[in-house]
């Protein structure tokens, strides 16, 4: 690998390694300008070193993706990290058979997953079965970035505890509802609490913080209450792009899912969404 610096710089009790190639450094500076580009380079390298301290293979894989001509994906290092407990991202762990969490060890087994080399995305259905419960929804922020191609019908983006009687089991999820809305939370009301009208054939960034707090779509804020029965997980199954591996399969491209174990402020959400917009605009390499 043609690294800008081949020599490790030793700090007390750790090695500091420069992960970006000369070509990537030049691409980042060209994309963001000299001043902002240097900040992105510094943040990316620090992030990759921190990630390597716990899992060097993940850092190597993520750096490899960024170095393969994806300079805008260096911005993955600039998301708010405080309380981030779950991160599915197109820049890491996406293959034809699975999608792996960048933060933890959760591995979603995929079926009918499609990947486009110049703009990787998830398009299919995947599931994880285990004894892991990510969060208490009342004190959680969940963010999803996707390209919507659903013109009608009820489609699932991200679901927890989903099964045939998922609504009675207080599943947590995002869903298209009747081709017009994205709704959050479910129960006997079957996602009848719409939050936003979302565009067809367009990039959508949605963040919802808490059970009864702020919701933001593409920089537009609204307040919305989820049903009272929207509660903590009691089942281990988690699904992406489907409700139960066979029904309500999402139509479109899913780029990222992030879950925080705290309530992000509106300002923090807007900062994350600004990064999403720079990374996932269809014209972005």
Secondary structure as GFF3:
##gff-version 3
##sequence-region A 1 285
A	DSSP	beta_strand	9	11	.	.	.	ID=ss1
A	DSSP	beta_strand	14	16	.	.	.	ID=ss2
A	DSSP	alpha_helix	22	32	.	.	.	ID=ss3
A	DSSP	alpha_helix	34	54	.	.	.	ID=ss4
A	DSSP	alpha_helix	56	67	.	.	.	ID=ss5
A	DSSP	three_ten_helix	71	78	.	.	.	ID=ss6
A	DSSP	beta_strand	84	89	.	.	.	ID=ss7
A	DSSP	beta_strand	98	100	.	.	.	ID=ss8
A	DSSP	beta_strand	107	111	.	.	.	ID=ss9
A	DSSP	beta_strand	125	128	.	.	.	ID=ss10
A	DSSP	three_ten_helix	137	139	.	.	.	ID=ss11
A	DSSP	beta_strand	141	148	.	.	.	ID=ss12
A	DSSP	beta_strand	155	160	.	.	.	ID=ss13
A	DSSP	three_ten_helix	166	169	.	.	.	ID=ss14
A	DSSP	beta_strand	172	177	.	.	.	ID=ss15
A	DSSP	beta_strand	181	184	.	.	.	ID=ss16
A	DSSP	beta_strand	194	197	.	.	.	ID=ss17
A	DSSP	beta_strand	202	209	.	.	.	ID=ss18
A	DSSP	beta_strand	214	217	.	.	.	ID=ss19
A	DSSP	beta_strand	220	223	.	.	.	ID=ss20
A	DSSP	beta_strand	238	240	.	.	.	ID=ss21
A	DSSP	beta_strand	252	260	.	.	.	ID=ss22
A	DSSP	alpha_helix	266	280	.	.	.	ID=ss23
###
